[in-house]
Amino acid sequence: MKTVAVLGGGIGGLAATYYLCKHPQVTKVIVLESTSRFGGWLWSSRRSDGAVFEHGPRGIRPVGPVGHNTLNMVEDLGLEGEILSVPNSHDASKNRYLYVGGQLCKMPSGISGIFQTVPPFSRPLLFNLATEILVKKGKEEDESIHSFVSRRLGKELADIAVDSLCRGVFAGDSRKLSVRSCFPPFYKAEQERGSLTLGLLLGSGPTPAVSPGPLAQRSMKESWSQWSLRKGVESLPEAITVYLQQSGKVQLHREAAVKHIQPSASGWKVHLEDGFISADHIISALPAKALSCVLPVSCQTLIQLLQDISAVTVAVVNLEYDGSILPVKGFGHLIPSSEDPGVLGVVYDSVPFPQHNRPNGETTRLTVMMGGAWFQEVFGTPEAMATECLLARATEAVSCHLGVTAAPSWSHVALHKDCIPQYYLGHFQRVESMRSFIKKNGLPLSLIGSSYDGVSVNDVIFSGRTAVQEVLGSGV
């Protein structure tokens, strides 16, 4: 294999290119990114006074094979000195809140937490866990997250805690999202052990093999719950980009939107605004719908499957306040859809990462997430949405939920259109059908990124590594 074209220069496309570079079989990689910057949703603003604000993902989880894989990459890129780690003992790890019934409720944490009755719940979590072991295994091939949790742990937990969790992670509706695709460990636990509790205690089948390097080992030894980088998470795609530029194998193209791809004798012809490139293999890190628009008509089956994967729009509002304004210390709070469908949650950025505050004078940084699966219903079409309205709604939520009377001293509104794919019921079948169509038709094409196998930064990076291993063998 001589030339690989990577479509999309977000973290998935960059990660795949990083792994391709390490493979001796690959002589040239061409990365095509339609916008003016690499990194996709990993986007940090660095203000001249030293403050850092995240407009996309912020803390990254270090746990499990995919978490170790990312830390191995961070170490290889020489970023270990830039790491900001948050241990499990930190307030941001122990204290997570829900806003229910007009008040902040701290979620149970640690072993002692499962024995206590804490609002907004009517009984200790222990009761739900004890009775869960006796619940029969579901017979369906797939099930909504809400239905799964209601059946196994009770409707109250599903309506409040899990509804909120799905809004925080996927900006999505737990009544529509697939448990099998969104939370594979939950589904596997029931299938393998007959119980969530037993599955999570005893394990539920094999996980990918990733040897943790020194940095990942340090994360385990120091019990990190999350980590970031001194200049924000965008430092990761920036460091990968520098690595790729120095490799001698990679051509990086910004503002190079793919118009159409067609099969050729050697693999693919990729048509751009001003010409075309030839490639032996394509790794697509484009969102599913974007890829569906550039495939040839001979791939109609694949096009239809890709178009069935939708995504939601999220408004991310960064706010900075003078002084210390939080009534509680923690990671942040989530809001169930029954309480306020428009506002998904508020992250207390200054608690886990005070290093991102401006060094002079005390400030508090918050991020308000809004919309998601409820965007159209609450705010209307994203195109018609004025940033002033989103800012007003965000500051009103902070005032109402946290009792903050002051106005923010600084703000930034980002509207991320179609940023989080939604894994609805049957998602696993759609993805299986896509890959089986590609295999059956011998297409030199790999699908990676958040549309298929997980929406977290770790999942997306790992999907790039997996695709390269499947195409070229395990030399990465």
N, C-alpha and C positions, 0 to 999 in steps of 0.2 A: 504494500500500500504506500503510494507516494504522497498524494495530496488529500487532506481532509478539510472540508468546509464546515465551519461551526457557525450556525445561524443563531444570532443573539449574543450580546456581550454583557449580559447580566452575570450574577455570580455562578449560575449553572454553566453557561457557555465558557466563562473564564476558567472554571474548575476543570471542565472536560479538556480544554486546551492545555492546561497545566499538566494533566496526566498524559495527554498525547505527546507532549514535549519530552517526557521522560522515557518514551518508548523508542527503541532503536529503529523499528520498522517504519516510523513516520519521518518523512523528509520535509514536509511542508504543511503548515496549518494556516488556513485563511479564516479570520474571524470577521463576520459581517454584523455590525451593530447599526440599527436604523437611527439612533439618536446621537447627540453630540458628546455623550459620556458613557464610560463603561461602569458596570457595577449594578445596574438595574435598580431594584428597590433598596439596595444598601446605599444610603444617601445621608451623609452627615454635613451639617453646616458648621464651619469653624469661624466664629466671630473674631474680629481683630483684638478684642480684649481677653481672649483665651477661652471663652465659653464655647461648648460644643452641644449641638442639638441634633437629635436623630429624627429623620422624617420617615424612616421605615423601621426595619427590625433594630432592636437595641441590644439587650443582653442575649448572649448565646449560651445554650445549655451544654455542659461539657460531658454529660453522662452517656454511657452505652457506646457500642461500636461506632455509630455515626458521629457522636460527639468527640470520641478519641481520634477519629479520622480527620476531622477539621483541625483539632489541636496539633496533630502530626504535620499538617500542611502549614499551619501558623509557624510552627517551629522551623520547618524547612525554609520558610521565607524569611527567617531571621527576625520575627516579630515578638519573640517571647519577652523581650525587655519592655514591650509596649502594653503588655497584658494588665488589665484591671480586673482582679478577681473578687467575687463576692462569696464568702463562705456560708455554709448552711446555718451557722450560728448568728448570722447578721440579721438585723431587723427586717431588711428587705426580703430575706429568705423565709423567716418565721411568720411575718405578719402580712397576711393578704386579706383583703376586705371585700364584702359585698355591700352594695347600697340597696337596702330593702326596707319598704315601709317608712321611707323618709329618714332612715338612719344608717350609719356605717356599722356593719356587723363583722367582727373578726372571725375568720374561718378557723376551725379546729386545726392545731398543728402538733406534731409529736404524738407519742403513744398516749400521754395523759389526755390529749384532746378528744380521743374517741370515747372516753368514759363520761364526758360532761355533756349536758344539754346546753347548747349555745344558740342564741337567737341568730337567724330567724327559724331555726329548726325546732321541732316539737319534742325530740327525744335524742339521746346520745347516738352517735354514729355506730357504736358497738352493736346496737340492736339490728341495724340494717345489715352489718357484716355477718352477724351470727345467723340470721335467717337466710341470707343470700346463699349460703352453702347448701341449703335444702331445696333451692329453686331448680326445677328441671331445665335441662338444656333446650335452647330454642331450636326449632326445626327448619326455620327459613334459611336460605342461602345468604341473605343479607337482611338488615333491619336498621331502622333509624336509631340514632344514638339515644334519643328521648325514649323510644319504646324499649330499647335494650336495658337502659338504666331503670326505668319505671318497673319493668318486669323483675329485675334482679335486686334492686336496692330501694325501690319505692318511689312513688310519684313525687313526693315532696323534694327529694334530692334531685330528681330529674327536672322538675319545674324551676327550681331555684339555682342550685349549684351547677348542674351540668348545662343548663340553658346558658348561664353566664359564662361558663368555661368555653363553650363553643363560640360564643360571641367574642371572647378574648383571643382565642387561638385562630379561628377561621373567619371571624366577622360573619358567622353563619348561623342558620336556624337548626337547632338540634333535632327538630321534628322532620327535617328533610335530609340531613347529612347521614352518610352511611357509617355505622360503627366499624364495619369490616375494613373500610378504607381510611377512615380518619383516626381510629384508635385500634390498629391491628393487635396490640397486646391484649386488649379487652376481649376481642373476638376470639383470639387464639386460646386465651385462658379458659373461656367457656368450652371451646371445642376440645381442648386437650385434657383439661382437668375437671370439667363439669362445673367449675365455679371460678368466679373472678378472684375471690379471696385466696383460694388455693393456688390458682395460676400465678398470681402476683407473688405469693410466698415461695412457691416451689419452682417457678419458671414454667414456660409453656412452649417448649420447642426450641430449635436451634436459632441462633442469631448470627449475623455476618461476622466473619473472623477478621478482626483488626487488632494488630499488636500495638498497644499504647507505647508511644515514645516517651522520653523523659518528661516533656511538658504535660502530656496526658496523665502520666504516673503522678506528677506533682499535683495535678487537679484532684486526683483520688485521695492522695495523702492529706491534702489540705481541705478536703471536703467542699469543693466549690459547688455552688448551686447555679451560678452563671458567670459569664465574663464578658468584657468588652475590651476596647483598645483605647489608648490614651488620647488619640485624635479622632475617636469615633470608629464605628464598624466599617465605614467606607475605606479605612486604611487597608482592610483585607483585599478588596478588589484592586485597589491602587498598587499594593505590593505584588499581586499576581501579574498585573499589567507590566510592571517594571521587569519582573522575572521573564515574562514572555518576550518582551522587547530585546532582552539580553541573550535569549536562547539561540538566536540566529535561525530558528525554524519557522517563526510566526510572522504573518502579516496581519496587522490590526487595522481594520477600517471602520471609522466612525461615519455617521450619516450615509450609510450604505444599505438602504432598505432593499430587501429582496422582493422583486416584482413577480417572479415566476421561476419554477424549477422544472426541468424536463429531463427524462432519461437520455443518456447518450451511450455511445459504444463503450466508453471507458468508465461510465458511472452516471454523472449528472452534469448538466449545464445549468448554472445558476445565473439568471438574468437580473441585472441591476439597472438603475436609471441610465447609466452611461456605458453599457456593454455587458459582458458576461464573463464568468470564470468557469473553469472545468475542475471537477473534483471526482476522486475515486469513491468517496464516501461522504455522506452528510450526517453530522450530529446536530439535530434541531433542538435548541433551547428556547425556541419561540413559544409563546402561549399557544395552547391547542387551536384556538380560533384563528390566530394569525397564520399558523402553519396551514390550516385548511384552505386559506385564501390563495396560497401560492403553489399548491400541488397540482400536477397534471390531471386531466379528466380521467385518465386510466386508473387513478387512485380514488374513484368516487366512493367506494365503500369506506375507505380510510377517512376521506373528507367528511362524510356524514357522522362518523363516530367522533371525530375531533370537534365538530360543531355542537355535539351534545354536551360538551364540557363547558359549563358557564363559569363566570367569575363575578365577584362583587366589587363595588367601588367603596373606598374608605377615605374619609376626610381625616387628616392628621393635623391637629392644631397644637403647635408648641407654644407654651406660655412661660414667661419669666416674671417672677414677682420679687420686689425688694423685701429683704428680711426673711425670717422663718415663719411661714404662714400655715403650716400643716398642723391639724389637731392631733394627728396620729403619725407614728413612724412605721413605714412599711413599703411594700413594693408598689401598691396602688389598690384601686378597687374596681370591680366589675359590676355591671348593672343588668339584672335579668330583663328579658324583653317585655315582661308584664309590667315592669316599673317604668321604663322609658325606652321604647324601641329605637329612638334616634341616637342616644348616647350609649356606646358599647362599654366604655371604661375610661378610667383616668390613671395614668402611670405617674408615680411620684419619682421622677428621674433623679432628683438630687439625693434621694436616700441611698440607692445602690451605688451611684456613681457621683459622689460629691466632687471628684476630680474634674468633672466636666463643667462645674460652676465657674464663673469668672473668678479669678484669684482675689480681686479686691472688692471687699464689701460683701455682706451675707445676702444671698439670693436663694430663691426656690424655683427649680425648673419642673414643669409638669407637661405631660402630653395627654390631650383628650382625643380619643378615637371615636369617630361617629359614622353612622350609616350602615355599611356592610349590606347584608341581605335586606335591610329595611330602608336603604337610601332613597329609592324612588318614592316609596310610600310616605316617608317623612319629609324629604327635602325636594322631591321632584327630580327632573332630569339633571345629571351632573353638568351638562353643557350650559344650562341656564342658571346654575347656582352661583350666586355672588359670594365672594370670600368674606365680605363683611357680615353676611347672615350666619355663615359657619362660625366665624370668630365670636359673634354675639352669643350664639347657642353654646359654644364651648365655655366662655367666661361665665355664662349664666349657670351652667352645670357645676363649675368649680365653686361658685358663690353659694349655690343651693346645697350641694353635697358636703362641702368642707367648711362652710361658714366664712368664706373669704370675702371681706367687704372691699378690699383695695382693688383697683384696676391693675392689670398686668403692666409692667414697665416695658415689655417687649413681646412681640408675638410673630408667629409665622404660620400661614395656612397652606397646606399641600393637599391637593385633591388627586388621589391615586385611582385612576379609572381602571376597572377590571384587574385589580392587583392580587386578589386571593381567589384561586380556583375553588370551586365548590364540588366536593365529592359526594354527589347524591347517590341514592340507592342504585345498586347495579354498577357502580363506578369500576369495580374490579373486573367485571365482565367486559366492559367497554375497553379497558386498557389491554386485557388479554386478547380481545378480538383484534385490536389495532396491531399488536405485536405479532399475532399469528398471521394476519394479512401481509405484513412486511416480510415475514419469514417465507410464507408460501409463495410469494411473488418474487423472492430473491432480491428485494430492494436493498441497496446499500445505504440504509437509513436507520439512525438510532434516535429514539425519543427520550429527552431528558427534561428536567426542570419541574416546577411546582405543579404542572397540570396533571401529573401522573402518579407519582409514588411518594408523596409527602410534601407539605408546604413549608416546613422549617428550613432555615439556612443550612443546617446539617444535612437534612434529607436531600436538598437540591445539590449540594456539593457531592454527596455520596452517589447520587444518580449519575453525575458526570463520570466519576471513577468507575462505576459499574458498567456503564456503556463502553468505555474504553477497554475494560477487561474482556467484555463479551466479544468485541470486534477483534482485538489484537492478542488476547491471552493475558495472563496475570503478571506481565512485566512492569506494573506500576505500583 
